[in-house]
Every structure is written in structure tokens, then in C-alpha cells.
Amino acid sequence: MAQFTLVWIADQLITNVNAIGQTVSYRQKSVGGSWLTAGFAPANPLSNVVETVESPVLTDNIVYEFKVECNCTENGPTPNDNGIQEGINFACIAPTFELFPTQINVIVDVTGTDITKARFVMRRADNNNIVHGPNTVNRIGDTVELLHTVLTPATNYYVQIDLLATINTIEVISNASNQLGTACSPYPVATEAAPVCDPITALTVSSIEVL
């Protein structure tokens, strides 16, 4: 689950006799609609001197919008001067696999999230060498998937995955230092054995005399 820390500067409110407090609020970007004010710590309405709050506990991999408004006796409320600010808390999503002798299809289910892309790297388990990728793939419907090819049958591999989303018009990746800081990994997987073509057994040859 996700929790966000909001910080701002309230110097002007402290000396403004028209200001009577502040209200911080959030909503899910993809849903929009009404702004929600419950669940912050400290709770709304805030005094003029408050400059930081903790959000309610929210869902991972969702882009949320935040704002803080100055409440005034007249001509208010007035929102923060840098506009709506967005945030996401990435959490790894374990993939599923479709297995073949020389191919592995890696599937990430992003249903109900704001993940827009995923980046995949396939490595051999015995030496950590990259055998496929990195490849960044767009979300299609509720999945992001990539078929890794030219693999060796009956061999152990592992997958590393990074998630991507758009925050304040900028594409953000989950391995960034201010996010998870590392790839989601390892997800071990192995190719299937190659099909066996069994030989005919115990062939014998005998001669027949033709008159």
C-alpha cells in the first residue's frame, strides 16, 4: 500500500489576516471527480502554520492527484501556486509465463493500475548474462507482455522487470532512486525440454533367397 508525504510553504498564510486555514485533498487521476479530504495526518482543516501532511494509505501503482488550498474569509479558497501535483507508489507485480522449448512469453497483469509500460530483461541463471532485452513494451488492455525468443531448451533463466507510469507529464520508471531503486527481480523460469523423437528399437535385418 502507498502513503505520500506532502510538503509546501505556508509563510504568506501566517501573516495574512484573511487566511483562516488550509485544506489538503486528493483523488485518483484516472477517475477524477470529487476531491477527497479525509484520512490525512494531521486532519483537515489545517491551521495556517502547517506545512506538511501524510496522506491516507492508498493503493500501489495508481497515480493520485494532490492539492492544498488556502481557506480565506473572502475570495477563497486558493490552491497551491504550482498546480495539481501527482504521485505514484510503485510495487512489483509478479509475472506469469507461457513456456516453450526455445521461447518464454512473460506476462504482467496491470489490471486496475496506471502502469503504462514495462521493461523486460531476460538473463541466464547460471551466469547472469543477458540473453534478451532490455525491451520496453506498451500496455495493451490489461496486460504488458513480451515473447523472449532464441532460448536454449531445458535451461534456467530469470526475468527482471521495471514498471513505468506518467507523473506530471513525465514518464517515471520504478527502478528510479526516488522510487523502488532497483528492478523487480528475480523471477525464475525455465524453458521446456525439446520434444523427443524416439527411435525405432531393435532393428534386425535378415536375407531371403530369391530363386
Secondary structure as GFF3:
##gff-version 3
##sequence-region A 1 211
A	DSSP	beta_strand	5	7	.	.	.	ID=ss1
A	DSSP	alpha_helix	11	14	.	.	.	ID=ss2
A	DSSP	beta_strand	19	28	.	.	.	ID=ss3
A	DSSP	beta_strand	52	54	.	.	.	ID=ss4
A	DSSP	beta_strand	64	72	.	.	.	ID=ss5
A	DSSP	beta_strand	78	79	.	.	.	ID=ss6
A	DSSP	beta_strand	85	87	.	.	.	ID=ss7
A	DSSP	beta_strand	96	99	.	.	.	ID=ss8
A	DSSP	beta_strand	104	109	.	.	.	ID=ss9
A	DSSP	beta_strand	117	124	.	.	.	ID=ss10
A	DSSP	beta_strand	130	138	.	.	.	ID=ss11
A	DSSP	beta_strand	143	148	.	.	.	ID=ss12
A	DSSP	beta_strand	156	167	.	.	.	ID=ss13
A	DSSP	beta_strand	170	173	.	.	.	ID=ss14
A	DSSP	beta_strand	184	190	.	.	.	ID=ss15
###
